[in-house]
Amino acid sequence: MQNDIALFSELCDELFREELNKPVAKPIPTSELYNKLDLSLNANGIVDEDLKNTLKQIIKSTPKTASRSFFNQLFGGRISKATLGDLLAVMLNNSMYTYKVAGPQVGIEKQVIKNICALAGYSANSDGTLAPGGSMSNMMALIMARDYKNESIRALGLSSKMILYTSSASHYSISKNAALIGIGRDQVRQVNTNDKGEMLIEHLDKLIEKDINSGYEPFFVNATAGTTVLGAFDDIEALSEICKKYNLWLHVDGAYCGGVIFSKTYRHLINGLEHSDSFSVNAHKMMGTPLSCSIIVTQHKAQLHHSFSNEADYLYQTDGDDFNLGKTSLQCGRRNDALKLWTLWKSIGTLGIEQIVDKQFKMAQIARTYINQNKDYTLYSFDNSISVCFNYKDIPASELCTALYENSDLMVGFGKFNNQEFVRMVTINSLLEEEDILAFFATLESHVVEKMLNMNAS
Ligand SMILES: Cc1ncc(COP(=O)(O)O)c(C=O)c1O
């Protein structure tokens, strides 16, 4: 093992060099992938030296999500102490289902959940777990809401048309999960949004009325704290009033920007969170831990247990349900995703995570200011969002982003809202500084100039 730890360290050095010198890896066309790299698996293995060289080649060609040129997704960067925690979780290799095999790691997960519940403003009767990602956290919320509405569903299955509500700007996992858990995609009502991508409360109210009058059974409203494209925040306070009126479960999908629970400056964006029934947040997004670290908490501790527990003599042999976390999780064997967040939190404190979150808004503001001061740009996103959406010189966003990627200049993606396509630059890497944001625009502009010069020359 020691040899492989040394090899790991050497490979990390290679990765760090690459990130610095070639922050955007040259993409390999899919048609050439298996010719360019030896990815084959054969009857006989290869010697260590060859393995090392193969791994180095793979590292060179793998997209660099921690580099200063990565703005493509809702995660990025590498925060050292969180990475340390995740590496340790790999080495310890516990499974989180029982106290017997995870010991203090169970206490670590419980502590993380307890603190997230407190930051959400949840009561002492709340609990939670870690899911394999934000999509699965949303699924867990839906399952709890479904069973809360009708506790016999777990045994008997669905017997009525149960309806759920989410905005047209929410994440696709809501509809996908509705299909997966037997509710059905057709029972998902897409609520209209305003120009900022925030759910329209009046439209929601009308849809619920209509469904009740048609004999359907509304049970769930999904509010988004940071929509995937624009980074918009639904009005949780107003939604909680609607949910109270119709007796519906309110879930807050904070996968993207639920991290604002740490920020005194931005906490107001999720005012009313304490009135929700469940809340999910991806620490691998705003809190900057490695993938994946998704937490789901609920004010209904008993419901979490009711929806996810299952007896298993061969597994639960010591200790009580409170410490055998398999009784409240989606999976059976489960990797330790809590340790990376705990290690980060322990080392920099709640105030340190607040700084991580606030920095992302600061970088987004720098980007918006640059765009607003330059007439070649059109801005489509709003204040209090870390998704900076814009177009440059009427160049189609899809063409621009793809050219930047193929040319190894920048990793940035495009999005669409109300039929308008635009570049979506995400300032989620809290290790970036103002000069990195300005370098982003300088690279983009020089790429366009170069391209125009080439076109004129040919
Ligand atoms: C608002 C929102 N919810 C849920 C998800 C899904 O999270 P995951 O990719 O961890 O499944 C995303 C992903 O970007 C998201 O933006």
The ligand as an ORCA input file, in Angstrom:
! r2SCAN-3c Opt
* xyz 0 1
  C     -31.558     22.820     -8.174
  C     -30.913     21.461     -8.334
  N     -31.481     20.397     -7.736
  C     -30.941     19.174     -7.837
  C     -29.791     18.960     -8.562
  C     -29.262     17.575     -8.704
  O     -28.136     17.388     -7.911
  P     -27.151     16.153     -8.218
  O     -26.434     16.527     -9.476
  O     -26.271     16.096     -7.018
  O     -27.998     14.944     -8.401
  C     -29.172     20.042     -9.193
  C     -27.949     19.837     -9.961
  O     -27.358     20.693    -10.501
  C     -29.756     21.325     -9.083
  O     -29.224     22.394     -9.689
*
